[in-house]
């Protein structure tokens, strides 16, 4: 039983460490999003535009984003890890995750007069 608890604790700590390392920096992500030109198609807050999909709020999971960025064959060109390293993608994902949802229009008094 003690061995099982130790294994479970080790597994939990590993998951926490993985989540923390994949979290990225929202501040760096915003800088990278702008520097890499993502804003040109996706808007400054990932809201989407005529050429790019909406990315925020509630971005797709990191692994899905990474797979798409690396292998897309649509309008968006694929970006290899040499061009956009995984660490930059982690930061971009953290930035997109940090963007708050819009307020419900029903909670805005001016819109409900």
Backbone bond lengths (Angstrom), bond angles and torsions (degrees), N, CA, C in turn:
res aa  C-N    CA-C-N  psi(-1)  N-CA   C-N-CA  omega(-1)  CA-C   N-CA-C  phi
1 X - - - 1.453 - - 1.538 110.87 -
2 X 1.314 116.52 -41.64 1.468 120.53 179.66 1.530 109.86 -63.29
3 X 1.326 116.16 -40.79 1.462 120.76 178.88 1.532 110.29 -61.23
4 X 1.341 117.45 -42.37 1.457 122.01 178.87 1.527 110.48 -61.62
5 X 1.341 116.72 -44.76 1.471 120.66 179.07 1.516 110.62 -62.53
6 X 1.324 117.37 -40.34 1.465 120.82 178.75 1.521 111.16 -63.58
7 X 1.346 115.61 -42.06 1.459 119.53 178.48 1.521 111.20 -64.82
8 X 1.328 116.57 -42.02 1.464 120.83 179.17 1.526 110.52 -64.39
9 X 1.323 117.45 -41.22 1.463 121.41 178.76 1.526 109.92 -64.31
10 X 1.331 117.00 -44.24 1.464 120.82 178.65 1.522 110.83 -62.05
11 X 1.326 117.18 -41.63 1.467 121.33 179.64 1.528 110.38 -64.85
12 X 1.323 116.60 -42.24 1.466 120.43 179.09 1.518 111.01 -63.93
13 X 1.324 116.85 -43.94 1.469 120.13 178.81 1.524 110.91 -63.81
14 X 1.320 117.30 -36.88 1.458 121.14 177.65 1.528 111.02 -63.87
15 X 1.335 116.25 -43.29 1.469 120.39 177.99 1.513 111.26 -62.71
16 X 1.325 116.41 -42.04 1.467 120.57 179.38 1.522 110.14 -63.90
17 X 1.322 117.04 -44.03 1.464 120.63 179.12 1.519 111.05 -63.02
18 X 1.339 117.21 -41.19 1.460 120.93 178.62 1.515 110.60 -63.88
19 X 1.317 117.60 -43.94 1.468 121.18 179.48 1.514 110.17 -63.93
20 X 1.320 117.14 -41.04 1.462 119.82 -179.45 1.524 110.84 -66.45
21 X 1.343 117.39 -40.60 1.456 119.13 -178.64 1.526 111.44 -71.57
22 X 1.331 117.00 -27.96 1.454 120.26 -179.76 1.522 111.95 -87.33
23 X 1.325 116.11 -4.70 1.455 119.96 -175.42 1.524 112.25 -66.61
24 X 1.310 118.05 -41.12 1.452 120.37 -179.12 1.510 112.44 72.66
25 X 1.315 115.99 178.96 1.459 123.71 -178.91 1.524 109.44 -113.82
26 X 1.326 116.31 119.65 1.466 120.50 -179.97 1.528 111.03 -62.22
27 X 1.333 116.51 -37.93 1.471 120.24 -179.82 1.527 110.84 -64.38
28 X 1.327 116.51 -48.15 1.465 120.31 177.07 1.528 110.06 -63.90
29 X 1.333 115.60 -37.71 1.459 120.10 -179.09 1.512 112.71 -61.41
30 X 1.331 116.18 -40.09 1.470 119.77 177.97 1.524 109.96 -63.47
31 X 1.335 115.93 -44.64 1.469 120.13 178.68 1.534 110.62 -60.90
32 X 1.329 116.38 -43.82 1.461 121.14 -178.75 1.522 111.16 -67.65
33 X 1.326 116.77 -40.44 1.466 122.41 178.70 1.532 109.91 -57.35
34 X 1.319 115.84 -41.00 1.467 120.82 179.01 1.526 110.54 -75.71
35 X 1.338 116.82 -47.29 1.466 121.74 -177.71 1.527 112.36 -60.57
36 X 1.320 116.95 -40.46 1.470 121.04 -178.40 1.528 112.97 -80.90
37 X 1.327 117.20 -5.46 1.464 120.80 176.40 1.516 114.77 83.65
38 X 1.328 117.61 12.47 1.476 120.38 179.52 1.530 111.07 -58.33
39 X 1.330 115.62 -34.18 1.470 121.94 -177.29 1.523 112.18 -61.73
40 X 1.330 116.90 -26.17 1.460 119.83 -175.55 1.529 112.10 -60.43
41 X 1.319 116.90 -34.55 1.469 120.61 179.35 1.527 112.46 -106.25
42 X 1.333 116.37 -31.93 1.466 120.39 -172.53 1.526 113.66 -101.23
43 X 1.340 118.36 -0.79 1.458 121.29 -178.21 1.518 111.06 80.30
44 X 1.331 116.64 158.42 1.460 121.07 -175.67 1.523 113.26 -64.53
45 X 1.313 118.05 -24.59 1.465 120.46 178.91 1.523 111.52 -116.97
46 X 1.315 116.35 24.90 1.453 120.49 177.38 1.515 113.91 66.51
47 X 1.332 115.96 22.33 1.471 120.49 -175.85 1.526 112.77 -77.50
48 X 1.318 116.49 -7.85 1.465 120.30 -179.59 1.515 111.20 90.40
49 X 1.295 115.60 165.40 1.453 121.51 -179.54 1.517 109.67 -160.64
50 X 1.311 115.72 -166.11 1.466 119.33 -177.07 1.527 111.71 -67.58
51 X 1.339 117.34 -26.57 1.457 119.50 -177.33 1.531 113.82 -107.49
52 X 1.334 117.96 -15.13 1.461 120.15 -175.51 1.509 113.30 -132.28
53 X 1.314 115.71 149.85 1.462 122.20 -179.56 1.533 111.78 -71.50
54 X 1.322 114.90 160.21 1.468 120.90 173.49 1.520 107.23 -71.41
55 X 1.329 116.02 130.69 1.460 121.30 -179.53 1.527 112.73 -111.83
56 X 1.316 117.38 -19.76 1.470 121.05 -175.93 1.519 109.42 -145.38
57 X 1.294 120.24 158.48 1.460 125.51 -4.24 1.525 110.66 -74.04
58 X 1.304 115.99 176.17 1.467 122.97 -177.65 1.523 112.21 57.53
59 X 1.333 116.99 63.75 1.461 119.00 179.04 1.528 111.34 -65.68
60 X 1.316 115.54 161.49 1.452 120.53 175.86 1.533 108.29 -63.18
61 X 1.333 118.03 160.34 1.467 119.72 179.15 1.532 111.45 -56.69
62 X 1.330 115.80 150.97 1.460 120.69 -176.55 1.525 112.62 -54.30
63 X 1.328 117.63 -47.30 1.470 120.18 -177.85 1.521 111.76 -60.56
64 X 1.317 117.15 -35.80 1.466 121.60 178.30 1.524 110.18 -69.34
65 X 1.334 116.34 -43.42 1.473 121.08 177.24 1.518 110.28 -59.61
66 X 1.319 115.78 -47.99 1.466 121.06 -178.83 1.533 110.82 -59.91
67 X 1.323 116.78 -46.83 1.470 120.23 -179.97 1.524 110.92 -61.12
68 X 1.332 116.81 -40.74 1.466 120.01 -180.00 1.524 110.97 -66.65
69 X 1.325 116.89 -48.28 1.468 121.09 -177.74 1.530 110.64 -60.33
70 X 1.315 116.57 -35.77 1.467 120.18 -177.66 1.529 113.22 -78.51
71 X 1.335 118.15 -26.72 1.466 118.20 -170.80 1.524 115.66 -131.15
72 X 1.312 118.55 12.27 1.461 120.25 -178.88 1.524 111.28 -60.40
73 X 1.314 115.40 146.75 1.465 119.73 174.98 1.524 110.14 -130.86
74 X 1.329 115.96 23.91 1.455 121.48 178.60 1.517 110.64 -96.01
75 X 1.334 115.67 -146.20 1.466 120.63 179.72 1.515 111.70 -62.80
76 X 1.338 116.67 -36.15 1.459 120.06 -179.35 1.524 109.26 -81.62
77 X 1.318 116.65 129.97 1.468 117.98 177.77 1.523 110.16 -72.52
78 X 1.344 117.39 150.98 1.464 119.06 175.73 1.529 110.06 -72.80
79 X 1.324 115.64 149.12 1.459 121.64 178.17 1.521 108.38 -120.69
80 X 1.330 116.76 118.55 1.460 120.93 179.31 1.525 109.44 -73.63
81 X 1.333 115.25 169.02 1.460 119.36 178.34 1.525 111.19 -66.00
82 X 1.331 117.38 -23.29 1.470 120.34 176.58 1.521 111.09 -68.36
83 X 1.320 116.99 -30.74 1.462 121.80 -178.34 1.528 110.40 -88.26
84 X 1.326 116.98 -48.77 1.468 122.41 178.25 1.531 107.01 -127.44
85 X 1.333 116.83 97.93 1.466 120.20 -179.05 1.532 112.16 -61.10
86 X 1.340 115.54 156.47 1.460 120.47 178.33 1.526 111.59 -55.02
87 X 1.322 116.89 -36.72 1.470 119.64 -179.77 1.530 111.04 -63.23
88 X 1.324 117.43 -36.78 1.470 120.67 175.99 1.528 110.48 -67.03
89 X 1.340 116.59 -41.32 1.466 119.53 178.11 1.529 111.06 -63.62
90 X 1.335 116.89 -38.61 1.464 120.60 177.36 1.525 110.11 -61.62
91 X 1.322 116.31 -42.53 1.468 120.36 178.55 1.526 111.07 -65.98
92 X 1.320 117.34 -42.52 1.473 121.03 178.00 1.523 109.81 -61.63
93 X 1.316 116.71 -43.40 1.461 120.00 179.08 1.531 110.33 -63.29
94 X 1.325 117.37 -40.03 1.473 120.88 177.24 1.535 110.07 -61.98
95 X 1.333 116.89 -41.41 1.471 120.58 177.61 1.525 110.42 -61.93
96 X 1.319 116.77 -49.34 1.469 120.20 -179.11 1.529 110.91 -61.67
97 X 1.328 116.55 -36.43 1.470 121.06 178.55 1.521 112.23 -69.48
98 X 1.332 116.67 -24.59 1.467 120.74 -177.65 1.530 112.97 -82.00
99 X 1.306 117.17 -13.04 1.462 120.81 -177.80 1.531 108.79 -74.44
100 X 1.324 116.31 121.33 1.470 118.87 -176.74 1.527 112.30 -73.23
101 X 1.325 113.89 155.94 1.465 119.80 175.38 1.521 108.95 -69.82
102 X 1.311 116.07 153.58 1.466 121.18 175.36 1.519 109.18 -68.10
103 X 1.317 115.19 153.15 1.456 119.42 176.26 1.520 109.98 -68.04
104 X 1.313 115.77 149.23 1.456 121.88 174.26 1.529 106.97 -66.11
105 X 1.330 118.88 125.85 1.475 120.45 -178.70 1.528 113.00 -54.44
106 X 1.324 118.22 -26.69 1.463 121.14 179.74 1.524 111.71 -68.03
107 X 1.348 117.22 -18.07 1.468 120.33 -179.66 1.518 112.47 -93.42
108 X 1.328 117.76 1.26 1.462 121.34 -179.13 1.536 107.78 -102.52
109 X 1.338 116.92 106.78 1.460 120.88 -174.28 1.532 114.51 -52.55
110 X 1.303 117.42 -43.39 1.466 120.85 -177.24 1.533 112.08 -59.80
111 X 1.317 117.13 -30.74 1.460 120.55 -179.52 1.513 113.01 -83.88
112 X 1.305 117.35 -6.51 1.460 121.30 -174.84 1.522 112.63 -121.00
113 X 1.315 116.81 37.55 1.455 120.62 -179.97 1.514 110.88 -96.18
